[in-house]
Amino acid sequence: MDLSGRRRSSNVEDRRGMSGGKIAGVGIGGIIIAGLITLLLGGDPSEVLQQLGSQTTTTTEYTPSEQEEQLREFAEKILASTEDVWNAEFKKMGRTYKAPKLVLFHGSVQSGCGNASSSMGPFYCSADECVYLDLDFFNEMPKSLGAGGDFAYAYVIAHEVGHHVEHLLGTLDKAHSQMARVSEKEKNQISVRIELLADFYAGVWGYHENQMFGSLEEGDLEEAVNAAQKIGDDYLQKNARGYSVPESFTHGTSAQRVRWLKKGLTSGDIRQGDTFTPSYNSL
């Protein structure tokens, strides 16, 4: 991506010097297993987070590396881009877009949805309308998932912002309300629909980002598609344990994630992002 000369969002809160302490049961090194559960967690992770126990917040001296500061600048520029795109798209709908805050943390963090470890991956919390990101995640993506590249990293942020768009449009709250009243299998299927919609919105962002700024370069689209493929539930489960359990899918298969991301990238039309009306098997 060519982001030279682009503005950086001011909707960023740096908590990298703050630690919520150790959270039992979640290992920093388990990025692949974490990916099975909550990679690109999306929606409200409150049910998972609340099971992790309580922690106290402490402040320590933290000095980021030069590479990490470059990643911070990148994240701030991508967040600014999502603000530009979604401000315009909401204006078309006669609505006003309220941008989320990006919270940078290192190790662990206290969110409006509960306590979280960086091993959970990036996530969005609708309770405080914040996207949470440990920048180390971008270093882990090529190592643990084989999904590197700046547009792949941008896709991660855009996906979480996509959940914020779902929240603002009322889709996320409605889905969570439905999930509270159905079986585990049906709950997982609703979760898949939520995640695929966030993938679609990430694609819509990518389409308009390029229309506005002409920022995409050769190989960028392939990076995002590869990332979507590598975080499909079936792909992650097969790589972790040799087989997959479709009933346990909460984010969608690789094919589904790629399909909805591409649909957004090629159409740029938010009206085409209905993941709730089609039958589950046709997603």
N, C-alpha and C positions, 0 to 999 in steps of 0.2 A: 504494500500500500504506500502511496505517496501522500504523506501527511505534512509535508514541508509548508511552513507558514500558517498552519492551522491553529485556531484558538484552543485553549485548554479550559475545560469546565471548572467552575469554582464550586460546584456542588460536590465537593470531596472532603471527607473527614479522615484525617490520618491518625489511626490508633496503633500504629506499629510499635510504639513505645509502651503500650498498655497490654497487660496479659491477664487473662481470666483464670490462669492456673491450669493444672492438669485435669483432663476429663477422663474418667475411668472408662475403659472399654473401647477407646478409639485410638488406633495407632497412627502416628505420622507417616510411617513407612508403608501403610496399607492403601496406597492410592488406588490400585486396581480394585480392591474390595470395596473401598469407599465409592468408587465409580459405579459399582454395581448397585449401590444403595442410593447415593445422593449426588453423584457427579452431575453438575448442572442441575442442582436440586430442584429449583424452581418452586413457584407457589410458596405456601407457608410451610417451612420445615418444622413447625412448632411441635408436632407429635413426636418426631425423632429427637429434637433438641431437648424436650422436656424429660426424656428418658435418660439423659446423660448426666443428670445430677446437677447440684449447685456448685458454684465456684466463687471465689472472691477476686476482685479486680486489683491488680497491683501495677504500679508504674515503674518501669526500668529504663535505663539509658539504652537507646537503640540507634545504631548508625548504619543506615542502608548503604549497600554497595553502589558503585557507579552504574552497574547494569540494572539494579533494582530501580534506581532513579530514572533511568531511561524507560523502563517498563511503566513507571508511574506516569511519566509524561505521555506515553502512548495511551495508557488507560484513560487519562484525562481528556485527550483529544478524541478518542472514540466516544466517550461519554458526551462530550460536546456535540459530536456529530449526531448521536441519537436524539439529543435535545433539538437540534435544528430540524431533523427529519420528522420527529413526532410532533413538534410544534406545528409544522406545516400540515401534516396529515390530520391532526385533530381540528385544525382550522377549517379544513375542507368539510369536516363533519359537523361544523358549527359548535365545536367544543373547545375547551381550553386545556392544554396539556400542562400538567404539574410534574416537573422532572423529579426523579428519585435522587437520593443522595448515595454516592459511592463511598463506602467505608473500607478503607485499607487497614488490614490488620496483619499480625504475624504470630502464628502459633495457635492462638485461641482468642475468642471475642465474646462479649456479651451483646446479644442482639435483642430486639423487641420480641422475638419469638423464643428466646431462651439462649442457653450457652452453646457455643459451637467451636469445633476444632478445625484447623485448616485442612485436616485430612478428609473432611467432608466435601471439599471443593467449594467453588463459588456458590452463593445462594441468594435468593431474594426473600425478604420478609415484608409482607404487606402490613404487619402491625405497626412498623415504623417507616414503611415505604423506603427501605434502604436495600441496596445491593452490597453484599459483603464479598470481599476479595482479598485473599493472600496472594501477593504477586509471585510467590514461589511456585504457585500452581502452573504458571506459564513455563517455568523451567522443567516441571514434571511432565507436561504434556508430551513433548517429543520423546522423553526418556521412557515413560511408563505406558504411554498410549500410542506412540508412533504418530502423533498428530501435532506437528509444529507449524510455524509460519505465522506472520503477523495477522493475516486475515482469519486464520483459525482462532487466534487469541481474541480478535475483534468479535468473532461469532459468539464466543463465550460470553462476553459482556453484553452483546446485543440480545442474546437469548434471555439473560436475566432481566434486562430492561423490557424484553417482550412480556415477561410475567407482570411487570409493573403496568404495562399497557393493558393486559388482561384485567388487572385489579381496577384500573381507572374506568374501564368499560363495563365493569360489573361481572364479567365472565368468571373471574377467579373466585369471588365470594360465593357466587351461585353454585359453582362446581364443588367448593368445599362444603357447602350446605348439603348438597346431594350426597357427598361422600360420607357424611355422618349418619346417613339413614339406610345405607345399603350394605350388602355383603362384602367380604374382603375382595372377592373376585371382581365385583362390580366397581368397588372403590379403586382398584388397580387400573381398571379400564378407563375410568374417569381421569385418573392421573395421567395416563398415556395421552388422552385427548388434550389435557392441559399442556403437556410438554410439546406435543406436535404443533400446537398453536403457537407456542413461544418460538419454536423453530421457524415456523412460517413468518412470524413477525420479525425475526432476525433476518430472514431473507428479504422481506419488504424493506427493512432498514438498508440492507446492502444495495438493493436496487436504487433507492433514492439517494443514498450516499454517493454512488457513482454518477447519478444524473446531476446532482448538485455540484460535485467537486471533481469528477473524473479521476478519482483516486485509485481505482483498481488497476493493478498491473498484471502482466502475464503470470499465470499460476495461482493468483489469489483465490479465484473461485474453487479451484481444485483443492486448495488448502482447507477451505471451509467444508466442502463436501467430504473430504477425507476425515476431518474431525467428526462430522455428524455420523459417518459410517463407523468410526472406531468407538463411539459411545452408545451404540445401540445396545439394548438389553441383551439380545441374543448373542452378539459379538462378545460383549464383556463376560457374560456367564460362561460361554463355551471356552473362552481363554482362561478363565479362572478355575473351572472345574470340569471341563470337557464336555459339558452338555448344557442345555438351557431348559428352563421351565416357563413356558409361555404364560401360565396363569399368574406368575409372580412379576411379570413385566410391569414397570411403572413409568417408563419413559418412551417406550416404543422400540421396534426393531431397527436395525441399521437401514433397511430399505425404506421404512416409514419415515425415519428422520431425514434421510436424504431427499425423499420425495417432497416432503412439506417445505424443507429449506429451499429446494430448487424452485418450487412453485412460487414462493415469495420472491426469490431472486429474479425470476423471469417475468413475473407479472407486475410486481410492485403495487398490487391492488389489494388493499386490506379487506375488501368485500369478498374476496375469494378464499378467505381463511376460516371456513366453517369446518371445524373438526368435531363438532358435537351432533350435527344432523345425520351424517352418513352412518351406516351400520358399522360396528366395530371392526368387522372382518374386512371391510372395504377401505379402511384407512390406509 
